[in-house]
Every structure is written in structure tokens, then in C-alpha cells.
Amino acid sequence: MRKELFIILSRKNGSRATVIFSWVLTLMVLANVMAVILESIPSLHEQYRWEFHAFELFSVVFFLVEYLCRIWVAPEQRTRRPATPQQKRLRYIFSFHGIVDFLAIVPFFLQAILPGLDLRFLRIVRILRLLKLSHYNTALEDLIAAIVAERNSFISALYLLAIALLTTSCLIYYAEHNIQPDKFGTIPDALWWSIVTLTTLGYGDAVPVSGIGKLVGGLTALSGVFTVALLTGIVASAFTTRVHRQEIELETEIKEALSDGHFTAAEQATIERLRKEYGLSVQHAQEILNRLREDFQKSSGSL
């Protein structure tokens, strides 16, 4: 029973129960996000206060049961290193998904334990339930892994950005603090202007008026084009590299399966699991398979 429940919760197959649960969880998350948005409207919150509370109570029970079930089935998770059931459960609890699942239910209990806590804060925390969809999408994990893989370049770009922020904020403070003390009276005030200018947002709440200030503003804008573009390029390149690496890993698995000329059921299951884990479409995986089959047939024919 625990193994079957693990398969349903982790989408290890495409059974009807798995698909139904996936849709139910997705709809529950989206409904909770919509409830948080609608609850922020004072008139709706006052008129449907009981309905919002009842739906929140139902959601907490639903997510709590799901969270406890995921803890229970955690020993079924395959790991590279041998681990006891307790270790696997702790690994899930402190994993990214485990923390997200915990945050999905904690606002309700915080309100019960700390009744004086700002309800608006609890509503904002409840919006984190949207992250529960990461169970079925690896976008966040791929992005974090890509940044970690290119962390040296990423840190270097952040260092250049920090230098640009501090330098331009000090220069604009020197140029404008006597003319506009309300906007550039301190370096922290000037730092806000530098952030807005370097990122090319340009809110317009603080604008240099002196000749030197305008010169500094122009240099700041040009610096932002280079530093922010460099940071964005590193992240985009790292993300692309990770996707390419995942394709290579899938190709390697398919090559090993083709080495004896046919697929076994276990090999097909492994390839399908990797395809879903890496977020590759069926068509994309089929194209890779067809190409490798052609290469295998050519190499077999030449031999």
C-alpha cells in the first residue's frame, strides 16, 4: 500500500489514480491562490468571511494529509546511498519540496498559536502554496542547479554589480546631496537610485538635476546595461547548459539500452522516468531515440 501511494504521489507512472491526484492537487493550489487574491478585497472578505475560512480549513486538512502521506512513503524513494527509513523521511522533510509542503500548512497553525499575528502576513505566506506545483515541474530546481553549476561566474558578476552600485551611489550623493537633500541626502538614499537606474527600471522618483549628476546618471545607466546583461547572460547560458546535459544523460541511457539490440521493460521504465524528470516532451525523446537507432543500425551494418 505504501509503495502504491508513493507511485501516485510522485507520479512514477501514468495511471488513472496518478493523473486524478495530480489534477486535484493542481486545482487545490490554484484555488488557494485565487482565494488569497480575492480575500484581499475588503468587500469580498467581509461578505464571504465564513466561506473563506471554511475553504482555508478544508485546504489545511487536505495539505496536512498529503504532507503526512509524503513523510510516510518517503522510505520508498530510491537513493544513491543506502539510507534507513528514518533518514529518508528526514531527507524529505528538510528537502526543498518538504519545506514547501510544510509552509503550505504552517500559516493556519501560526494563526491559532499566535492570534495577534497580522493576518495580512499570513495571507501572503499562503501564496507560497503555489510552489507545491514544483512537485510536477522542475523549473525552479533546474534554475537553482544551473546557478550553482556556474556559481563562480555568477558570483563574479554579482561582485561587479556591487562595485557599480556602491561607486555610482557615492558619486550621485556627492553630486546631488546639497541640491536635493530629500532624495539624495544620504548614501543609502542614493543607493536606491543606483539600483533603479542600473536595472534600467527608472521609476522617476529621484532624478539628478545638476550637470555632474546627469553625467553620473548616464554612466550609471551604461554600467547597468553591461553588468545586468552579463548577469542575465550567465544565468541563461547555465540554464541552457543544464538542459543540454540532461539530454546527454538521456542519450547515454538510451545508448546503453540499445547496446544489446532491444529494450527491456526495466530499461523502458528508466528512460521514461528520466524523460519526465528532465521535463522533455515525448516527441523530443522520440526524436533522440530515432536518431540513436539510426546510428546504431549504421554502426551494426558497418561491422
C-alpha positions in Angstrom: 0.0 0.0 0.0 2.8 2.4 0.9 4.6 1.7 -2.4 1.4 2.2 -4.4 0.7 5.5 -2.6 4.3 6.6 -3.3 3.9 6.0 -7.0 0.7 8.1 -7.0 2.2 11.0 -5.1 5.5 11.0 -7.0 3.9 10.5 -10.5 6.1 7.4 -11.2 3.6 6.2 -13.8 0.7 7.5 -15.8 -2.1 5.5 -14.1 -5.6 7.0 -13.7 -5.1 7.5 -10.0 -1.9 9.4 -10.5 -3.4 11.7 -13.1 -6.5 12.3 -11.0 -4.4 13.2 -7.9 -2.2 15.5 -10.0 -5.2 17.4 -11.2 -6.8 17.6 -7.8 -3.6 18.9 -6.2 -3.1 21.4 -9.1 -6.7 22.7 -8.8 -6.4 22.9 -5.0 -3.2 25.0 -5.3 -4.7 27.3 -7.9 -7.9 27.7 -5.9 -5.9 28.7 -2.8 -4.0 31.3 -4.8 -7.3 32.7 -6.1 -8.8 32.7 -2.6 -5.8 34.7 -1.3 -6.2 37.2 -4.1 -10.0 37.6 -3.6 -9.7 37.7 0.2 -7.5 40.8 -0.1 -10.6 42.7 -1.5 -12.2 44.2 1.7 -15.8 43.9 0.4 -15.5 40.2 -0.6 -13.6 39.4 2.6 -16.4 40.9 4.8 -19.2 39.4 2.7 -17.8 35.8 2.4 -15.7 35.7 5.6 -17.2 32.3 6.7 -16.8 30.8 3.2 -13.1 31.8 3.0 -12.5 30.4 6.5 -14.2 27.1 5.7 -12.2 26.7 2.4 -9.0 27.5 4.3 -9.8 24.9 6.9 -10.5 22.3 4.2 -7.3 23.2 2.4 -5.2 22.8 5.5 -6.7 19.4 6.2 -6.0 18.4 2.6 -2.4 19.6 2.5 -1.7 18.2 6.0 -2.9 14.7 5.0 -0.8 15.0 1.8 2.2 16.1 3.8 1.9 13.3 6.3 1.4 10.8 3.5 4.6 12.0 1.8 6.5 11.5 5.0 5.1 8.0 5.4 6.0 6.9 1.8 9.4 8.6 1.8 11.3 5.3 2.5 10.1 4.1 -0.9 12.3 6.7 -2.6 15.4 5.3 -4.2 18.6 6.9 -3.2 22.2 6.6 -4.4 23.5 5.9 -1.0 21.9 3.3 1.4 19.7 5.0 4.0 17.3 3.9 6.7 13.6 4.8 6.5 14.0 7.4 9.2 16.9 9.0 7.3 14.8 9.1 4.1 11.9 10.7 5.9 14.2 13.4 7.4 15.7 13.9 4.0 12.3 14.6 2.6 11.3 16.9 5.5 14.3 19.1 5.0 14.3 19.0 1.2 13.0 21.8 -0.9 9.7 20.0 -1.5 9.4 19.1 2.1 9.9 22.7 3.3 7.4 23.9 0.7 4.8 21.4 1.8 5.3 22.4 5.4 4.9 26.1 4.6 1.6 25.2 2.9 0.1 24.3 6.2 2.0 26.4 8.8 0.1 29.7 8.4 -3.1 28.2 9.7 -1.4 26.9 12.9 0.5 30.2 13.3 -2.8 32.0 13.4 -4.1 29.5 16.1 -0.9 29.7 18.2 -0.3 33.5 17.7 -3.8 35.0 17.4 -2.3 38.5 17.4 -0.2 37.9 14.3 -1.0 40.2 11.3 -3.5 38.3 9.1 -2.2 40.1 6.0 1.2 38.5 6.6 -0.4 35.0 6.9 -2.3 35.6 3.6 1.0 36.4 1.9 2.6 33.3 3.3 -0.3 31.2 2.0 0.6 32.3 -1.6 3.7 30.1 -1.2 1.4 27.1 -1.8 1.9 27.9 -5.5 5.4 26.4 -5.1 3.7 23.0 -4.4 3.4 22.7 -8.2 7.1 22.2 -8.3 6.4 18.5 -7.5 5.3 18.3 -11.1 7.7 20.8 -12.6 11.5 21.0 -12.2 11.8 24.6 -13.4 12.9 26.0 -10.0 15.3 23.1 -9.3 16.8 23.4 -12.8 17.3 27.2 -12.3 18.9 26.7 -8.9 21.1 23.9 -10.1 22.2 25.9 -13.1 23.2 28.9 -10.9 25.1 26.5 -8.6 26.9 25.0 -11.5 28.0 28.4 -12.7 28.4 29.9 -9.2 31.9 31.3 -9.8 30.8 33.3 -12.8 27.6 34.3 -11.1 29.5 35.5 -8.0 31.9 37.4 -10.2 29.0 39.2 -12.0 27.4 40.0 -8.6 30.7 41.4 -7.4 30.9 43.7 -10.5 27.3 44.7 -9.9 28.1 45.5 -6.2 31.0 47.7 -7.2 28.9 49.6 -9.7 26.1 50.1 -7.1 28.5 51.4 -4.4 30.5 53.6 -6.8 27.6 55.2 -8.6 25.6 55.8 -5.3 28.6 57.6 -3.8 29.1 59.7 -6.9 25.5 60.7 -7.1 25.4 61.5 -3.4 28.4 63.8 -3.9 26.8 65.5 -6.9 23.2 65.9 -5.6 23.0 65.8 -1.8 23.2 69.6 -1.5 20.7 70.2 -4.3 18.2 67.5 -3.4 18.7 66.6 0.3 15.3 64.9 0.4 16.2 62.4 -2.3 20.0 62.2 -2.2 20.6 63.3 1.4 22.3 60.0 2.4 24.3 57.3 0.6 21.5 54.7 1.4 19.0 57.1 -0.4 21.4 57.3 -3.3 21.9 53.5 -3.3 18.1 53.1 -4.0 18.5 55.4 -7.0 21.5 53.4 -8.3 19.6 50.2 -8.0 16.7 51.6 -10.0 19.0 53.1 -12.6 21.4 50.1 -13.0 18.5 47.7 -13.5 17.0 50.1 -16.1 13.7 50.4 -14.3 13.7 54.2 -14.0 10.8 54.8 -11.5 11.4 58.6 -11.8 11.0 59.2 -8.1 14.6 60.6 -7.9 16.2 62.4 -10.9 19.6 64.2 -11.0 19.3 67.8 -12.0 22.9 69.1 -11.9 25.4 68.7 -14.7 27.6 66.3 -12.8 24.6 64.4 -11.6 23.4 63.9 -15.1 26.8 62.7 -16.2 26.8 60.2 -13.3 23.3 59.1 -14.3 24.4 58.4 -17.8 27.4 56.4 -16.7 25.2 54.5 -14.2 22.7 53.6 -17.0 25.6 52.4 -19.3 27.1 50.4 -16.4 23.7 48.8 -15.8 23.4 47.7 -19.4 26.7 45.8 -19.1 26.5 44.4 -15.6 22.9 43.3 -15.6 23.2 41.9 -19.2 26.3 39.9 -18.0 24.4 38.5 -15.0 21.4 37.6 -17.2 23.6 36.0 -19.8 25.3 33.8 -17.3 22.0 32.5 -15.9 20.6 31.9 -19.4 23.8 30.1 -20.5 23.9 28.0 -17.4 20.2 27.0 -17.8 20.8 26.1 -21.5 23.9 24.0 -20.5 21.9 22.1 -17.9 19.2 21.3 -20.3 21.8 20.1 -22.8 23.4 18.0 -20.1 20.1 16.3 -19.3 19.7 15.4 -23.0 23.1 13.9 -23.0 22.3 11.8 -19.9 19.1 10.6 -21.6 21.0 9.8 -24.8 23.6 7.8 -22.7 20.8 5.8 -21.1 19.3 5.0 -24.5 22.6 4.0 -25.9 23.2 1.6 -23.1 19.7 0.1 -23.7 20.4 -0.2 -27.4 23.7 -2.0 -26.9 22.1 -5.4 -26.9 19.7 -4.5 -29.7 16.4 -4.3 -27.8 14.7 -2.6 -24.9 13.7 -4.5 -21.7 10.7 -3.3 -19.6 13.1 -2.1 -16.9 15.1 0.0 -19.5 12.0 1.5 -20.9 10.8 2.4 -17.4 14.1 4.1 -16.7 14.1 6.1 -19.9 10.5 7.2 -19.3 11.4 8.2 -15.7 14.4 10.3 -16.9 12.2 11.9 -19.6 9.7 13.0 -17.1 12.3 14.0 -14.5 14.1 16.2 -17.1 10.8 17.7 -18.5 11.4 16.5 -22.0 8.4 16.1 -24.3 7.5 12.6 -25.7 8.2 14.0 -29.2 11.7 15.2 -28.2 12.6 11.9 -26.6 11.3 10.0 -29.6 13.5 12.1 -31.9 16.5 11.3 -29.8 15.6 7.6 -29.8 15.1 7.5 -33.6 18.5 9.3 -34.2 20.3 6.9 -31.9 18.6 3.9 -33.5 19.8 5.0 -37.0 23.3 5.5 -35.7 23.2 2.0 -34.0 21.9 0.4 -37.2 24.6 2.1 -39.3 27.4 1.0 -36.9 26.0 -2.5 -36.8 25.8 -2.6 -40.6 29.4 -1.4 -41.0 30.6 -4.1 -38.6 
